[in-house]
Amino acid sequence: MCGILTILGIDPVRSNPAELRRQALAMARKIRHRGPDWSGIYSDDRAILVHERLSIVDVEHGAQPLLDTLQGTVLAVNGEIYNHQDLRHGLQETHDFQTFSDCEVILYLYDELSPRDFLNRMNGIFAFVLYDPKRETFLIARDPIGVIPLYVGWDRHENLYVASEMKALVGHCDRIREFPPGHFYLGHEADKGFQRYYQPDWAEPGHVPDAPFDPVALRESLEAAVRRQLMCDVPYGVLISGGVDSSIISSIAAKYREGRVEEGGTAPAWWPRIHSFAIGLAGAPDLAPARKVAEYIGAIHHEVHFTVQEGLDALSDVIYHIETFDITTIRASTPMYLLMRKIHAMGIKMVLSGEGADEIFGGYLYFHKAPDGPELHAELVRKLQKLHLYDCARANKSSAAWGVEARVPFLDREFLDVAMRMNPAEKLPRNAVYPRPIEKYPLRKAFEGAIPDAVLWRQKEQFSDGVGYAWINGLKAAAEREITDGMLQGAAERFPVKTPETKEAYLYRQIFEHHFPSATAVNCVPFERSVACSTETALRWDASFAKMTDPSGRAVMDVHDQGYQP
């Protein structure tokens, strides 16, 4: 991961560019954890682009901002373009490439194609700002799902700010909002606002896919996605939670570990040994399955234990880095944040993770209650479109806090087209051809033999549960100690917007306000009253959801307990 901070549309009459340059450098320091390897800046009277670099590809020459020496355009990027070599070979004109960076090709795609066209040709995770002084305009864009975070803000002079994390903008911008995934914004077409470029057919309202389940095609597509995302010039690792998703990703990574992806797999990999990582309280449900998978795929496994108190001590830092008061996100982010610190200490700079599979294949336990395929598909699309607010933010910001990049192969746009065009009836847990109803049957079936059967067919265990049930219990107990009944009763007066409904939620909101004491920051945080899914969807499927007060996967008790002991 990297960090970007830009100020655009500067009017030298209303604002002092030299003063704004000093301000931009100070703002960028707040996100330097995302890119501790180097800092770069471009500035003129109309724009300032600051880049904090985490070097993953072309470590020696890929410093940013990048410059098109022929056209004068300037680029600051946070992300990875996995198909950059194909894009480079597809260029029609002659360009003066300065680096072997995967991101430089964006400059020349901009020269040749419309934003909508070239953005839909890119396979990667990214957020970028491209400044074009010759045309007096700029282009801002974010990847299709929103794996990479991006925020925009405006100051009192209507200067436009763009930053990788909200914290860089708080205190400087009167208005802040998240940049929407799958969109771009053109400076000379500002009246059009944010323009959507990512519009897959499977996400169209009312559309119900009908492609039959093809386990071979599904497996080959995910393997191709993982192989693309092994593009790396630095030591990397894999996260194994003990569940099926991360275990499958790890097994595919092990399959391709010996060949260097940047050279088509024909040259030996620079880092051929796979290091795997897992975290939990001592005796946590996820730890033994994770060890089993690591042994099965031949990984060098690292098991990290933490205590409830260590997690509680990290809460304030976690909320500062993740920039949320969402209960589920904080519960899961805390152990991940602690694990990333250990990974950073070992010199690992990139990890593969399993986020996204539950939203693609119907992995959450409440999906057992989906009435039919069309209802399930509509909910999966809704979950995917909101993933940038939750799991993507957790994975990215937890790792970026320690200068580590998290990649998520399940959210590869080419794999998404294969998996989301499948007839959703195949994903209904009760339709699984298995001794009992099981989530994500198509994914499990496609990867038979890739990981031990005991893990392949293991029931979904939410990460914040899998690290040890005492973790969530400890959070609730801490909130009970810190937040009085009177405080909770007066929550609507203290927090009239997005009012917390439990003591745990109140505790997180209180910490968040300490770090980000502004109404515009609160507006950037997602808030859903229902704990497991949207209230409308939940109640339509099963009226018992109205009684749920806890977002833990264990809350769907009639599903979690059937035939399953962690």
C-alpha positions as CSV (number, residue, x, y, z in Angstrom):
1,M,0.0,0.0,0.0
2,C,0.9,3.6,-0.5
3,G,-0.6,6.9,0.6
4,I,-1.6,9.8,-1.6
5,L,-2.5,13.4,-0.6
6,T,-3.4,15.9,-3.3
7,I,-4.8,19.4,-3.5
8,L,-6.4,20.3,-6.8
9,G,-8.2,23.2,-8.5
10,I,-6.1,25.8,-6.6
11,D,-6.9,29.4,-7.3
12,P,-3.6,31.3,-6.7
13,V,-5.6,34.5,-6.1
14,R,-7.6,33.0,-3.2
15,S,-5.0,30.6,-1.9
16,N,-1.2,30.8,-1.4
17,P,0.3,27.8,-3.3
18,A,3.5,27.9,-1.3
19,E,1.6,27.8,2.0
20,L,-0.6,25.0,0.7
21,R,2.5,23.0,-0.3
22,R,3.7,23.2,3.3
23,Q,0.3,22.2,4.5
24,A,0.1,19.3,2.1
25,L,3.4,17.9,3.4
26,A,2.1,18.1,7.0
27,M,-1.2,16.4,6.0
28,A,0.7,13.6,4.2
29,R,2.7,12.8,7.3
30,K,-0.6,11.5,8.9
31,I,-0.7,8.7,6.3
32,R,3.0,7.9,6.1
33,H,2.4,4.6,7.8
34,R,0.9,3.5,4.5
35,G,4.1,4.3,2.6
36,P,7.2,4.4,4.9
37,D,9.7,3.7,2.1
38,W,9.9,7.1,0.4
39,S,8.1,10.4,0.0
40,G,7.7,12.4,-3.2
41,I,5.9,15.6,-4.2
42,Y,4.9,17.6,-7.3
43,S,3.5,21.1,-7.0
44,D,2.7,24.1,-9.2
45,D,0.3,27.0,-8.8
46,R,-2.7,24.8,-9.6
47,A,-2.1,21.4,-8.0
48,I,-0.1,19.6,-5.4
49,L,0.4,15.8,-5.4
50,V,2.2,14.1,-2.5
51,H,3.0,10.4,-2.4
52,E,4.1,8.2,0.5
53,R,5.5,5.0,-1.0
54,L,5.4,1.4,0.0
55,S,7.7,-0.3,-2.6
56,I,6.3,-3.6,-3.8
57,V,7.1,-3.6,-7.6
58,D,10.2,-2.0,-9.1
59,V,11.6,-1.2,-5.7
60,E,14.5,0.8,-7.1
61,H,12.9,3.0,-9.7
62,G,9.2,3.2,-9.0
63,A,9.1,6.4,-6.9
64,Q,6.2,8.7,-7.4
65,P,4.6,11.1,-8.4
66,L,5.2,9.7,-11.9
67,L,5.7,12.1,-14.9
68,D,4.8,11.7,-18.5
69,T,7.9,13.5,-20.0
70,L,6.2,14.0,-23.3
71,Q,2.8,15.3,-22.3
72,G,3.6,16.7,-18.8
73,T,0.9,14.8,-16.9
74,V,1.6,13.8,-13.4
75,L,0.3,10.7,-11.5
76,A,0.1,9.6,-7.9
77,V,-1.2,6.1,-7.3
78,N,-2.0,3.8,-4.4
79,G,-2.4,0.3,-5.6
80,E,-1.4,-2.4,-8.0
81,I,-2.2,-2.9,-11.7
82,Y,-1.9,-6.7,-12.2
83,N,-2.3,-6.7,-16.0
84,H,0.1,-3.8,-16.5
85,Q,2.3,-5.7,-19.0
86,D,-0.6,-6.6,-21.2
87,L,-1.8,-3.0,-21.1
88,R,1.7,-1.7,-22.0
89,H,1.9,-4.1,-25.0
90,G,-1.5,-2.8,-26.1
91,L,-0.5,0.8,-26.4
92,Q,-0.7,2.2,-29.9
93,E,1.7,5.2,-29.6
94,T,5.3,5.6,-28.5
95,H,5.7,6.6,-24.8
96,D,8.8,7.5,-22.7
97,F,8.6,4.9,-19.9
98,Q,10.7,5.9,-17.0
99,T,10.2,2.9,-14.7
100,F,9.2,-0.8,-14.6
101,S,6.4,0.2,-12.2
102,D,3.0,-1.4,-12.7
103,C,1.4,2.0,-12.3
104,E,3.2,4.1,-14.9
105,V,1.1,2.7,-17.8
106,I,-1.9,4.7,-16.4
107,L,-0.2,7.9,-17.7
108,Y,-0.2,6.5,-21.3
109,L,-3.6,4.9,-21.2
110,Y,-4.9,8.4,-20.4
111,D,-3.1,9.7,-23.4
112,E,-4.7,7.3,-25.8
113,L,-8.2,6.4,-24.4
114,S,-11.2,7.8,-22.6
115,P,-11.2,7.3,-18.8
116,R,-14.2,4.9,-18.9
117,D,-12.5,2.8,-21.6
118,F,-9.1,2.4,-20.0
119,L,-10.4,2.0,-16.5
120,N,-12.4,-1.0,-17.6
121,R,-9.3,-2.5,-19.2
122,M,-7.4,-2.4,-15.9
123,N,-7.3,-5.4,-13.6
124,G,-6.1,-4.2,-10.2
125,I,-6.7,-2.5,-6.9
126,F,-6.1,1.3,-7.1
127,A,-6.9,4.8,-6.2
128,F,-5.2,7.5,-8.2
129,V,-5.0,11.2,-9.1
130,L,-3.7,12.2,-12.5
131,Y,-3.1,15.9,-13.0
132,D,-3.0,17.3,-16.6
133,P,-1.5,20.9,-16.5
134,K,-1.6,21.2,-20.3
135,R,-5.4,20.7,-20.4
136,E,-5.9,22.3,-17.1
137,T,-7.8,19.3,-15.7
138,F,-7.4,16.3,-13.5
139,L,-8.7,12.7,-13.2
140,I,-9.5,10.9,-10.0
141,A,-10.5,7.2,-10.0
142,R,-11.0,4.3,-7.6
143,D,-11.0,0.5,-8.2
144,P,-14.3,-1.3,-9.0
145,I,-15.0,-2.8,-5.5
146,G,-13.2,-0.2,-3.4
147,V,-10.4,-2.4,-2.1
148,I,-8.2,0.7,-1.9
149,P,-9.6,3.5,0.3
150,L,-10.0,7.1,-1.0
151,Y,-11.6,10.3,0.4
152,V,-12.3,13.7,-1.0
153,G,-12.8,17.0,0.8
154,W,-13.3,20.7,0.2
155,D,-12.0,23.7,2.2
156,R,-13.5,27.1,2.6
157,H,-11.8,28.2,-0.7
158,E,-13.4,25.2,-2.5
159,N,-9.9,23.7,-3.1
160,L,-10.4,20.0,-3.7
161,Y,-8.4,17.6,-1.5
162,V,-7.9,13.9,-2.1
163,A,-6.4,11.5,0.4
164,S,-6.0,7.8,1.0
165,E,-7.4,8.1,4.6
166,M,-9.9,10.4,6.2
167,K,-7.5,11.4,9.0
168,A,-5.4,13.5,6.6
169,L,-8.3,15.7,5.7
170,V,-9.9,16.2,9.2
171,G,-9.2,19.7,10.5
172,H,-8.5,21.0,7.0
173,C,-11.8,20.3,5.1
174,D,-15.2,21.6,5.8
175,R,-16.8,18.7,3.9
176,I,-15.4,15.2,3.6
177,R,-16.9,12.2,1.8
178,E,-15.7,8.8,0.6
179,F,-14.9,8.6,-3.1
180,P,-17.3,5.9,-4.5
181,P,-15.8,2.7,-5.8
182,G,-16.0,2.0,-9.5
183,H,-16.2,5.8,-10.3
184,F,-14.1,8.5,-11.8
185,Y,-14.1,12.3,-11.5
186,L,-12.9,14.7,-14.2
187,G,-11.9,18.2,-13.3
188,H,-13.2,19.8,-16.5
189,E,-16.5,17.9,-16.2
190,A,-17.0,18.7,-12.5
191,D,-20.7,19.5,-13.2
192,K,-21.2,15.8,-14.0
193,G,-19.9,14.8,-10.6
194,F,-18.8,11.3,-9.9
195,Q,-19.2,9.1,-13.0
196,R,-19.6,5.3,-12.8
197,Y,-17.4,3.2,-15.1
198,Y,-17.8,-0.2,-13.5
199,Q,-21.3,-1.6,-14.4
200,P,-21.2,-5.4,-14.6
201,D,-24.3,-7.1,-15.9
202,W,-24.6,-9.3,-12.9
203,A,-25.1,-6.2,-10.7
204,E,-28.0,-4.8,-12.7
205,P,-31.2,-4.4,-10.5
206,G,-33.5,-7.3,-11.0
207,H,-31.0,-9.4,-13.0
208,V,-30.8,-13.0,-12.0
209,P,-27.8,-14.9,-13.5
210,D,-28.3,-18.3,-15.0
211,A,-24.9,-19.8,-15.9
212,P,-24.6,-23.4,-14.7
213,F,-22.0,-24.2,-12.0
214,D,-18.8,-25.2,-13.7
215,P,-16.3,-26.3,-11.0
216,V,-13.4,-26.4,-13.5
217,A,-14.0,-22.9,-14.8
218,L,-14.5,-21.6,-11.3
219,R,-11.2,-23.1,-10.1
220,E,-9.2,-22.0,-13.1
221,S,-10.5,-18.5,-12.8
222,L,-9.5,-18.1,-9.1
223,E,-6.2,-19.7,-9.7
224,A,-5.5,-17.1,-12.5
225,A,-6.5,-14.3,-10.1
226,V,-4.1,-15.5,-7.4
227,R,-1.3,-16.0,-9.9
228,R,-1.8,-12.4,-11.1
229,Q,-1.7,-11.1,-7.6
230,L,1.6,-12.8,-6.8
231,M,3.3,-10.0,-8.8
232,C,5.8,-8.9,-6.2
233,D,9.5,-7.9,-5.8
234,V,9.5,-8.2,-2.0
235,P,8.9,-11.0,0.6
236,Y,5.3,-11.9,0.9
237,G,3.0,-14.2,3.0
238,V,-0.5,-15.6,3.2
239,L,-3.1,-15.3,5.9
240,I,-4.7,-18.5,7.0
241,S,-7.7,-17.9,9.3
242,G,-8.6,-21.6,9.5
243,G,-11.6,-21.2,7.3
244,V,-12.1,-22.4,3.7
245,D,-11.6,-19.0,2.0
246,S,-8.1,-18.1,3.1
247,S,-7.0,-21.7,3.0
248,I,-7.9,-22.0,-0.7
249,I,-6.1,-18.8,-1.5
250,S,-3.0,-20.1,0.4
251,S,-3.1,-23.4,-1.4
252,I,-3.1,-21.7,-4.8
253,A,-0.3,-19.4,-3.8
254,A,1.7,-22.5,-2.8
255,K,1.0,-24.0,-6.3
256,Y,2.7,-21.0,-8.0
257,R,5.4,-20.2,-5.5
258,E,8.4,-21.4,-7.5
259,G,8.1,-19.2,-10.6
260,R,8.4,-15.5,-10.9
261,V,5.1,-14.1,-12.1
262,E,6.6,-10.9,-13.6
263,E,8.6,-13.2,-16.0
264,G,5.7,-15.5,-16.9
265,G,6.7,-18.1,-14.3
266,T,9.8,-19.1,-16.4
267,A,12.3,-17.7,-14.0
268,P,12.8,-18.8,-10.3
269,A,10.8,-16.8,-7.8
270,W,12.8,-14.4,-5.7
271,W,10.9,-15.6,-2.6
272,P,10.0,-19.2,-3.2
273,R,9.1,-20.2,0.4
274,I,5.5,-19.5,1.5
275,H,5.1,-18.1,5.0
276,S,1.7,-18.3,6.5
277,F,0.2,-16.5,9.5
278,A,-2.7,-17.0,11.9
279,I,-3.7,-15.3,15.1
280,G,-6.0,-16.1,18.0
281,L,-6.4,-16.4,21.7
282,A,-4.8,-19.5,23.1
283,G,-6.9,-22.5,22.1
284,A,-9.0,-20.4,19.6
285,P,-11.2,-22.4,17.2
286,D,-9.3,-21.2,14.1
287,L,-5.8,-22.0,15.1
288,A,-5.7,-25.8,14.8
289,P,-7.4,-25.8,11.3
290,A,-4.9,-23.1,10.2
291,R,-2.0,-25.3,11.3
292,K,-3.4,-28.2,9.4
293,V,-3.7,-26.2,6.2
294,A,-0.2,-24.8,6.5
295,E,1.3,-28.3,6.9
296,Y,-0.8,-29.6,4.0
297,I,0.5,-26.9,1.6
298,G,4.1,-26.9,2.9
299,A,4.1,-23.4,4.3
300,I,6.4,-22.1,7.1
301,H,3.7,-21.3,9.6
302,H,3.6,-18.6,12.2
303,E,1.0,-18.7,14.9
304,V,0.5,-15.5,16.9
305,H,-1.3,-15.5,20.2
306,F,-2.8,-12.4,21.8
307,T,-4.7,-11.8,25.1
308,V,-8.0,-10.1,25.5
309,Q,-6.2,-7.3,27.4
310,E,-3.7,-6.8,24.6
311,G,-6.7,-6.4,22.2
312,L,-8.4,-4.0,24.5
313,D,-5.2,-1.9,24.9
314,A,-5.0,-1.6,21.0
315,L,-8.7,-0.5,20.6
316,S,-7.9,3.2,20.4
317,D,-5.2,2.8,17.8
318,V,-7.4,0.4,15.8
319,I,-10.3,2.9,15.7
320,Y,-7.8,5.6,14.7
321,H,-6.4,3.6,11.8
322,I,-9.6,1.9,10.6
323,E,-11.6,5.2,10.9
324,T,-14.9,3.6,12.0
325,F,-17.1,2.9,14.9
326,D,-18.8,-0.1,13.2
327,I,-19.0,-3.0,15.8
328,T,-18.2,-5.9,13.5
329,T,-15.4,-4.1,11.8
330,I,-13.7,-3.2,15.0
331,R,-14.1,-6.7,16.5
332,A,-12.4,-8.2,13.5
333,S,-9.9,-5.4,12.8
334,T,-8.2,-5.6,16.2
335,P,-6.7,-9.1,15.9
336,M,-5.8,-8.4,12.3
337,Y,-4.1,-5.2,13.3
338,L,-2.0,-7.1,16.0
339,L,-1.1,-9.8,13.5
340,M,0.0,-7.2,10.9
341,R,2.4,-5.8,13.4
342,K,4.1,-9.2,13.8
343,I,4.1,-9.7,10.0
344,H,5.8,-6.3,9.5
345,A,8.4,-7.2,12.1
346,M,9.4,-10.2,10.0
347,G,10.1,-8.1,7.0
348,I,7.0,-9.2,5.0
349,K,5.5,-6.4,2.9
350,M,2.6,-8.1,1.1
351,V,0.0,-10.7,2.1
352,L,-2.8,-12.5,0.3
353,S,-6.1,-12.6,2.2
354,G,-9.5,-14.3,1.7
355,E,-11.9,-11.3,1.9
356,G,-14.9,-11.3,-0.4
357,A,-15.8,-15.0,-0.7
358,D,-18.7,-14.8,1.7
359,E,-20.2,-12.0,-0.3
360,I,-19.8,-13.8,-3.6
361,F,-20.9,-17.3,-2.5
362,G,-23.3,-16.7,0.3
363,G,-21.0,-17.6,3.2
364,Y,-22.6,-15.9,6.2
365,L,-24.9,-18.0,8.3
366,Y,-27.9,-15.9,7.8
367,F,-27.8,-16.9,4.1
368,H,-29.2,-20.3,5.2
369,K,-32.5,-18.4,5.6
370,A,-32.6,-17.0,2.0
371,P,-35.9,-18.1,0.5
372,D,-34.6,-18.6,-3.1
373,G,-31.9,-17.9,-5.6
374,P,-33.0,-14.4,-6.8
375,E,-33.3,-13.2,-3.2
376,L,-29.9,-14.5,-2.4
377,H,-28.3,-12.9,-5.5
378,A,-29.8,-9.5,-4.7
379,E,-28.4,-9.7,-1.2
380,L,-25.0,-10.8,-2.5
381,V,-24.9,-7.8,-4.9
382,R,-25.9,-5.5,-2.0
383,K,-23.1,-6.9,0.2
384,L,-20.5,-6.6,-2.5
385,Q,-21.5,-3.0,-3.2
386,K,-21.0,-2.2,0.5
387,L,-17.9,-4.2,1.0
388,H,-15.6,-1.1,0.7
389,L,-17.2,0.1,3.9
390,Y,-16.5,-3.0,5.9
391,D,-14.1,-5.9,5.1
392,C,-12.1,-4.0,2.4
393,A,-11.5,-1.1,4.9
394,R,-10.5,-3.6,7.6
395,A,-8.1,-5.6,5.5
396,N,-6.5,-2.5,3.8
397,K,-6.2,-0.2,6.8
398,S,-5.2,-2.9,9.4
399,S,-2.3,-3.9,7.2
400,A,-1.4,-0.4,5.9
401,A,-1.1,0.7,9.6
402,W,2.1,-1.3,9.6
403,G,3.3,-0.7,6.1
404,V,2.0,-4.0,4.7
405,E,-0.1,-4.5,1.6
406,A,-3.1,-6.9,1.7
407,R,-4.3,-8.3,-1.6
408,V,-7.7,-10.0,-2.1
409,P,-7.9,-12.4,-5.1
410,F,-11.6,-13.2,-4.6
411,L,-12.4,-9.6,-5.6
412,D,-10.4,-9.8,-8.9
413,R,-12.8,-8.3,-11.5
414,E,-12.4,-11.2,-13.9
415,F,-13.1,-13.8,-11.2
416,L,-16.1,-11.8,-10.1
417,D,-17.6,-12.1,-13.5
418,V,-17.3,-15.9,-13.5
419,A,-18.5,-16.4,-9.9
420,M,-21.3,-13.8,-10.0
421,R,-22.8,-15.0,-13.3
422,M,-23.5,-18.4,-11.8
423,N,-27.1,-19.4,-11.1
424,P,-27.5,-18.2,-7.5
425,A,-29.7,-21.3,-6.7
426,E,-26.4,-23.2,-6.7
427,K,-25.2,-21.1,-3.8
428,L,-28.2,-21.7,-1.5
429,P,-26.8,-23.7,1.5
430,R,-29.8,-26.0,1.5
431,N,-29.1,-27.0,-2.1
432,A,-25.6,-28.2,-1.3
433,V,-24.9,-31.8,-2.3
434,Y,-23.4,-32.7,1.1
435,P,-24.5,-34.6,4.2
436,R,-25.8,-31.3,5.7
437,P,-26.6,-27.8,4.5
438,I,-23.3,-26.0,4.0
439,E,-22.4,-22.4,2.9
440,K,-20.3,-21.8,-0.3
441,Y,-20.8,-25.3,-1.7
442,P,-19.7,-24.4,-5.3
443,L,-16.4,-23.0,-4.0
444,R,-15.7,-26.0,-1.7
445,K,-16.6,-28.5,-4.5
446,A,-14.4,-26.7,-7.0
447,F,-11.4,-27.1,-4.7
448,E,-11.7,-30.6,-3.5
449,G,-8.2,-32.0,-2.8
450,A,-6.6,-28.5,-2.5
451,I,-6.9,-28.4,1.3
452,P,-7.7,-31.0,4.0
453,D,-11.3,-32.1,3.9
454,A,-11.7,-31.2,7.6
455,V,-11.1,-27.6,6.6
456,L,-12.7,-27.7,3.2
457,W,-16.1,-28.7,4.7
458,R,-15.8,-26.8,7.9
459,Q,-18.7,-24.5,8.7
460,K,-18.3,-20.7,8.4
461,E,-16.8,-19.2,11.6
462,Q,-16.8,-15.4,11.6
463,F,-13.2,-14.1,12.1
464,S,-13.9,-12.2,15.3
465,D,-15.4,-15.5,16.7
466,G,-12.7,-17.7,15.3
467,V,-9.9,-15.9,17.1
468,G,-11.6,-17.1,20.3
469,Y,-15.1,-16.5,21.7
470,A,-13.6,-14.9,24.8
471,W,-12.5,-11.9,22.5
472,I,-16.0,-10.7,21.8
473,N,-17.1,-11.6,25.4
474,G,-14.2,-9.5,26.6
475,L,-15.1,-6.5,24.5
476,K,-18.7,-6.6,25.9
477,A,-17.4,-6.9,29.4
478,A,-15.1,-3.9,28.9
479,A,-17.9,-1.8,27.5
480,E,-20.1,-2.8,30.5
481,R,-17.4,-1.5,32.8
482,E,-16.7,1.7,30.9
483,I,-20.3,2.7,29.9
484,T,-22.9,3.2,32.5
485,D,-26.6,2.6,32.1
486,G,-27.2,6.4,32.3
487,M,-24.7,7.0,29.5
488,L,-26.5,4.6,27.2
489,Q,-29.9,6.1,28.1
490,G,-28.6,9.5,27.1
491,A,-26.9,8.3,23.9
492,A,-29.3,10.1,21.6
493,E,-28.4,13.4,23.3
494,R,-24.6,12.8,23.2
495,F,-24.7,11.3,19.7
496,P,-27.9,12.5,17.9
497,V,-26.6,11.2,14.5
498,K,-26.0,7.4,14.1
499,T,-26.9,6.9,17.8
500,P,-25.2,3.8,19.4
501,E,-27.7,1.2,20.7
502,T,-25.5,-0.9,22.9
503,K,-22.7,-0.2,25.4
504,E,-20.2,-1.7,23.1
505,A,-21.3,0.6,20.3
506,Y,-21.2,3.6,22.6
507,L,-17.6,2.8,23.7
508,Y,-16.4,2.7,20.1
509,R,-18.3,5.9,19.2
510,Q,-16.7,7.6,22.1
511,I,-13.2,6.6,21.1
512,F,-13.9,7.6,17.5
513,E,-15.1,11.1,18.5
514,H,-11.9,11.6,20.5
515,H,-9.8,11.0,17.3
516,F,-12.2,12.6,14.8
517,P,-14.3,15.3,16.5
518,S,-16.2,16.5,13.5
519,A,-19.6,15.9,12.1
520,T,-18.2,15.4,8.6
521,A,-16.1,12.5,9.8
522,V,-19.1,10.8,11.3
523,N,-20.8,11.0,8.0
524,C,-18.1,8.9,6.4
525,V,-18.8,5.9,8.7
526,P,-21.4,3.3,7.7
527,F,-24.3,2.7,10.1
528,E,-26.8,-0.1,9.8
529,R,-29.2,-0.7,12.6
530,S,-29.5,-4.5,11.9
531,V,-26.6,-6.5,13.2
532,A,-26.2,-9.2,10.6
533,C,-27.7,-7.7,7.4
534,S,-30.1,-5.0,6.3
535,T,-33.3,-4.9,8.4
536,E,-35.5,-5.1,5.3
537,T,-33.7,-8.2,4.0
538,A,-33.5,-9.9,7.4
539,L,-37.1,-9.4,8.3
540,R,-38.3,-10.5,4.8
541,W,-36.4,-13.7,5.3
542,D,-37.1,-14.5,8.9
543,A,-38.9,-12.4,11.5
544,S,-36.6,-13.7,14.3
545,F,-33.9,-11.3,13.1
546,A,-35.9,-8.5,14.7
547,K,-34.8,-9.8,18.1
548,M,-31.1,-10.0,17.3
549,T,-28.8,-7.6,19.2
550,D,-25.4,-9.0,18.4
551,P,-23.6,-9.1,15.1
552,S,-21.6,-12.2,15.9
553,G,-22.1,-15.1,13.5
554,R,-23.0,-17.2,16.5
555,A,-26.2,-15.1,16.9
556,V,-27.8,-17.2,14.1
557,M,-27.8,-20.0,16.7
558,D,-30.2,-22.4,15.0
559,V,-27.7,-22.5,12.1
560,H,-24.4,-22.2,14.0
561,D,-25.2,-25.1,16.4
562,Q,-26.5,-27.7,14.0
563,G,-24.0,-30.5,13.8
564,Y,-21.1,-28.2,14.5
565,Q,-18.7,-27.9,17.4
566,P,-15.7,-25.5,17.0
